[in-house]
Amino acid sequence: MEKQLRKLLNRVKMARSVDQMEKITREAYDTLSNSELQILEQAIQDKIQLSTNGKSRW
């Protein structure tokens, strides 16, 4: 499962929109454990926070 989490985190890193990140999250619910989902959701929130602070690396 850890490999799957890394793959999804990389997809979040490369995502260009919130819609893309939401799609990744929906896919993750079928394959990840609760703790892995929390890590993925935190990564998404961090990316959104960076973009709203004007420090986006997108």
N, CA, C and O atoms as a MOPAC input file, in Angstrom:
PM7 MOZYME 1SCF
protein

 N      0.81400 1    -1.20900 1     0.00000 1
 C      0.00000 1     0.00000 1     0.00000 1
 C      0.85500 1     1.27000 1     0.00000 1
 O      0.45300 1     2.28400 1    -0.57100 1
 N      1.99600 1     1.22300 1     0.61700 1
 C      2.83400 1     2.41500 1     0.67900 1
 C      3.20800 1     2.90500 1    -0.72200 1
 O      3.28900 1     4.10800 1    -0.96900 1
 N      3.43100 1     1.96400 1    -1.62400 1
 C      3.76300 1     2.32100 1    -3.00000 1
 C      2.59400 1     3.07200 1    -3.64500 1
 O      2.79700 1     4.05100 1    -4.36400 1
 N      1.38700 1     2.61300 1    -3.38500 1
 C      0.19100 1     3.27300 1    -3.92000 1
 C      0.06800 1     4.68600 1    -3.36000 1
 O     -0.28200 1     5.61100 1    -4.09300 1
 N      0.35000 1     4.86100 1    -2.08100 1
 C      0.28700 1     6.18700 1    -1.47100 1
 C      1.28700 1     7.12300 1    -2.13400 1
 O      0.94600 1     8.25900 1    -2.46000 1
 N      2.50400 1     6.66700 1    -2.33500 1
 C      3.52000 1     7.50200 1    -2.99000 1
 C      3.07900 1     7.90900 1    -4.39200 1
 O      3.26900 1     9.05100 1    -4.81000 1
 N      2.49800 1     6.97200 1    -5.10000 1
 C      2.02000 1     7.24900 1    -6.45400 1
 C      0.95100 1     8.35100 1    -6.43100 1
 O      0.98200 1     9.27400 1    -7.24400 1
 N      0.01500 1     8.24100 1    -5.49800 1
 C     -1.04900 1     9.24100 1    -5.40100 1
 C     -0.51100 1    10.59300 1    -4.93800 1
 O     -0.96400 1    11.63400 1    -5.41300 1
 N      0.44800 1    10.58600 1    -4.01800 1
 C      1.04800 1    11.84400 1    -3.57200 1
 C      1.76100 1    12.54400 1    -4.72800 1
 O      1.71000 1    13.76900 1    -4.84000 1
 N      2.41500 1    11.78100 1    -5.57500 1
 C      3.05700 1    12.37000 1    -6.74900 1
 C      2.02800 1    12.96000 1    -7.70000 1
 O      2.26100 1    14.01000 1    -8.29900 1
 N      0.89300 1    12.28800 1    -7.83700 1
 C     -0.17200 1    12.83300 1    -8.68400 1
 C     -0.71900 1    14.13300 1    -8.10400 1
 O     -1.02700 1    15.06300 1    -8.85100 1
 N     -0.84300 1    14.20700 1    -6.77800 1
 C     -1.29200 1    15.44500 1    -6.13700 1
 C     -0.27900 1    16.55400 1    -6.41000 1
 O     -0.65400 1    17.68200 1    -6.73100 1
 N      0.97500 1    16.23200 1    -6.28500 1
 C      2.04100 1    17.21000 1    -6.52100 1
 C      1.95300 1    17.79000 1    -7.93200 1
 O      2.21100 1    18.97500 1    -8.13800 1
 N      1.59000 1    16.95800 1    -8.89400 1
 C      1.53000 1    17.39000 1   -10.28500 1
 C      0.17300 1    17.98000 1   -10.68000 1
 O      0.04100 1    18.54700 1   -11.76500 1
 N     -0.81700 1    17.85500 1    -9.82600 1
 C     -2.16900 1    18.32500 1   -10.14700 1
 C     -2.18100 1    19.83600 1   -10.34500 1
 O     -1.47700 1    20.57500 1    -9.65700 1
 N     -2.98800 1    20.27500 1   -11.29200 1
 C     -3.08800 1    21.69700 1   -11.61300 1
 C     -4.38200 1    22.34200 1   -11.12500 1
 O     -4.53800 1    23.56100 1   -11.20600 1
 N     -5.30700 1    21.53300 1   -10.62000 1
 C     -6.57200 1    22.10700 1   -10.17000 1
 C     -7.11900 1    21.31600 1    -8.98600 1
 O     -6.72600 1    20.17600 1    -8.73700 1
 N     -8.02800 1    21.95000 1    -8.27400 1
 C     -8.68300 1    21.29100 1    -7.15100 1
 C     -9.50500 1    20.10900 1    -7.65800 1
 O     -9.58700 1    19.07700 1    -6.99200 1
 N    -10.11300 1    20.25900 1    -8.83200 1
 C    -10.89300 1    19.15000 1    -9.40200 1
 C    -10.03300 1    17.91000 1    -9.60300 1
 O    -10.47200 1    16.79500 1    -9.32100 1
 N     -8.81500 1    18.10100 1   -10.08700 1
 C     -7.91700 1    16.96200 1   -10.27200 1
 C     -7.58400 1    16.31700 1    -8.93100 1
 O     -7.54000 1    15.09100 1    -8.82200 1
 N     -7.35100 1    17.13700 1    -7.91700 1
 C     -7.02900 1    16.59800 1    -6.59700 1
 C     -8.22000 1    15.85400 1    -5.99700 1
 O     -8.04300 1    14.83200 1    -5.33300 1
 N     -9.43500 1    16.36200 1    -6.22800 1
 C    -10.63100 1    15.67000 1    -5.74300 1
 C    -10.78100 1    14.30900 1    -6.42000 1
 O    -11.15800 1    13.33200 1    -5.77300 1
 N    -10.49000 1    14.24400 1    -7.70400 1
 C    -10.56500 1    12.97100 1    -8.42200 1
 C     -9.56600 1    11.97200 1    -7.83900 1
 O     -9.89100 1    10.79800 1    -7.66500 1
 N     -8.36800 1    12.42900 1    -7.54100 1
 C     -7.34700 1    11.57100 1    -6.93800 1
 C     -7.83600 1    11.05100 1    -5.58600 1
 O     -7.65700 1     9.87500 1    -5.26800 1
 N     -8.45000 1    11.92300 1    -4.79800 1
 C     -8.95700 1    11.53100 1    -3.48500 1
 C    -10.04800 1    10.47100 1    -3.61300 1
 O    -10.06400 1     9.49900 1    -2.85800 1
 N    -10.95600 1    10.65600 1    -4.56600 1
 C    -12.02500 1     9.66100 1    -4.77000 1
 C    -11.43800 1     8.29700 1    -5.12200 1
 O    -11.90300 1     7.27000 1    -4.62700 1
 N    -10.42300 1     8.28700 1    -5.97000 1
 C     -9.76600 1     7.02600 1    -6.32600 1
 C     -9.09700 1     6.39900 1    -5.10000 1
 O     -9.08800 1     5.17700 1    -4.95200 1
 N     -8.54700 1     7.22600 1    -4.23700 1
 C     -7.79100 1     6.74200 1    -3.08400 1
 C     -8.68300 1     6.04900 1    -2.05400 1
 O     -8.22700 1     5.13900 1    -1.36100 1
 N     -9.94000 1     6.46200 1    -1.94400 1
 C    -10.82300 1     5.86700 1    -0.93500 1
 C    -10.97100 1     4.36100 1    -1.11200 1
 O    -11.22300 1     3.64400 1    -0.14300 1
 N    -10.81900 1     3.88200 1    -2.32900 1
 C    -10.96500 1     2.44800 1    -2.58800 1
 C     -9.71800 1     1.65100 1    -2.23600 1
 O     -9.80100 1     0.44100 1    -2.02100 1
 N     -8.56100 1     2.31000 1    -2.17300 1
 C     -7.30800 1     1.55600 1    -2.06600 1
 C     -6.48300 1     1.83000 1    -0.81600 1
 O     -5.63600 1     1.01200 1    -0.45800 1
 N     -6.70100 1     2.94500 1    -0.14600 1
 C     -5.83200 1     3.31600 1     0.97300 1
 C     -6.49000 1     3.08200 1     2.32500 1
 O     -7.71500 1     3.06000 1     2.43900 1
 N     -5.66000 1     2.90800 1     3.34200 1
 C     -6.15400 1     2.80600 1     4.71700 1
 C     -6.48900 1     4.20600 1     5.22900 1
 O     -6.17000 1     5.20300 1     4.58200 1
 N     -7.12800 1     4.27400 1     6.38200 1
 C     -7.49900 1     5.57400 1     6.95200 1
 C     -6.28900 1     6.45800 1     7.19900 1
 O     -6.32700 1     7.65100 1     6.90100 1
 N     -5.21900 1     5.89400 1     7.73700 1
 C     -4.03400 1     6.70800 1     8.02000 1
 C     -3.39900 1     7.20800 1     6.72100 1
 O     -2.90800 1     8.33600 1     6.66600 1
 N     -3.40500 1     6.38100 1     5.68500 1
 C     -2.85800 1     6.81700 1     4.39700 1
 C     -3.73400 1     7.89400 1     3.77000 1
 O     -3.22400 1     8.82600 1     3.14700 1
 N     -5.04700 1     7.77100 1     3.93200 1
 C     -5.95800 1     8.80500 1     3.43300 1
 C     -5.70600 1    10.13500 1     4.13100 1
 O     -5.75800 1    11.19000 1     3.49900 1
 N     -5.43500 1    10.08700 1     5.42800 1
 C     -5.14300 1    11.31700 1     6.16400 1
 C     -3.88500 1    11.98600 1     5.62300 1
 O     -3.84200 1    13.20900 1     5.49300 1
 N     -2.87100 1    11.20100 1     5.31100 1
 C     -1.63600 1    11.74900 1     4.74800 1
 C     -1.92700 1    12.40300 1     3.39900 1
 O     -1.46000 1    13.51000 1     3.13200 1
 N     -2.69000 1    11.72800 1     2.55800 1
 C     -3.03100 1    12.25800 1     1.24100 1
 C     -3.84300 1    13.54500 1     1.36200 1
 O     -3.56300 1    14.52300 1     0.66900 1
 N     -4.83800 1    13.54900 1     2.22800 1
 C     -5.66800 1    14.73900 1     2.40900 1
 C     -4.85900 1    15.90500 1     2.96200 1
 O     -5.09400 1    17.05100 1     2.58000 1
 N     -3.91700 1    15.63500 1     3.85000 1
 C     -3.05500 1    16.69400 1     4.37800 1
 C     -2.18200 1    17.27800 1     3.27100 1
 O     -1.97100 1    18.49000 1     3.22300 1
 N     -1.68000 1    16.43900 1     2.39600 1
 C     -0.86400 1    16.91400 1     1.27500 1
 C     -1.68600 1    17.81800 1     0.35600 1
 O     -1.18800 1    18.83100 1    -0.13600 1
 N     -2.94100 1    17.44600 1     0.12900 1
 C     -3.81900 1    18.27000 1    -0.70300 1
 C     -4.08500 1    19.60500 1    -0.02500 1
 O     -4.02500 1    20.65000 1    -0.67400 1
 N     -4.37700 1    19.58600 1     1.27100 1
 C     -4.61900 1    20.83300 1     1.99500 1
 C     -3.38400 1    21.72200 1     1.98800 1
 O     -3.49700 1    22.94000 1     1.84300 1
 N     -2.21200 1    21.12700 1     2.14100 1
 C     -0.97000 1    21.90000 1     2.10900 1
 C     -0.77900 1    22.56300 1     0.75000 1
 O     -0.37200 1    23.72200 1     0.67300 1
 N     -1.06700 1    21.83600 1    -0.31200 1
 C     -0.91300 1    22.38300 1    -1.65300 1
 C     -1.89700 1    23.53000 1    -1.87700 1
 O     -1.53200 1    24.55800 1    -2.44600 1
 N     -3.12600 1    23.36100 1    -1.43800 1
 C     -4.12200 1    24.42500 1    -1.57500 1
 C     -3.69800 1    25.63900 1    -0.75700 1
 O     -3.82900 1    26.77100 1    -1.22200 1
 N     -3.19200 1    25.41700 1     0.45500 1
 C     -2.73700 1    26.51500 1     1.30900 1
 C     -1.60000 1    27.28300 1     0.64400 1
 O     -1.59200 1    28.51400 1     0.66600 1
 N     -0.65500 1    26.58200 1     0.06100 1
 C      0.44600 1    27.24700 1    -0.63500 1
 C     -0.07400 1    28.10700 1    -1.78100 1
 O      0.41200 1    29.21700 1    -1.99800 1
 N     -1.05200 1    27.60000 1    -2.50800 1
 C     -1.56000 1    28.34600 1    -3.65600 1
 C     -2.34000 1    29.58000 1    -3.21700 1
 O     -2.32500 1    30.59100 1    -3.91900 1
 N     -3.01400 1    29.52400 1    -2.08100 1
 C     -3.78800 1    30.67800 1    -1.63000 1
 C     -2.90800 1    31.72100 1    -0.95000 1
 O     -3.33000 1    32.86300 1    -0.76900 1
 N     -1.70100 1    31.34300 1    -0.57400 1
 C     -0.76300 1    32.29700 1     0.01800 1
 C      0.09600 1    32.98200 1    -1.03000 1
 O      0.98000 1    33.77100 1    -0.69300 1
 N     -0.15500 1    32.68700 1    -2.29200 1
 C      0.64300 1    33.28200 1    -3.35000 1
 C      2.01600 1    32.65700 1    -3.48400 1
 O      2.89400 1    33.21700 1    -4.13900 1
 N      2.20600 1    31.51000 1    -2.87300 1
 C      3.49800 1    30.83700 1    -2.92700 1
 C      3.38000 1    29.53800 1    -3.71600 1
 O      4.10800 1    28.57600 1    -3.47200 1
 N      2.47100 1    29.52900 1    -4.64300 1
 C      2.20600 1    28.30100 1    -5.38900 1
 C      3.41700 1    27.86600 1    -6.19600 1
 O      4.11900 1    28.67700 1    -6.80000 1
 N      3.63700 1    26.55600 1    -6.18400 1
 C      4.70200 1    25.99400 1    -7.00700 1
 C      4.10300 1    25.23500 1    -8.17700 1
 O      4.76300 1    24.37600 1    -8.76300 1
 N      2.88000 1    25.53700 1    -8.52000 1
 C      2.19600 1    24.81700 1    -9.59100 1
 C      2.80400 1    25.19200 1   -10.90700 1
 O      2.37400 1    24.69600 1   -11.94900 1

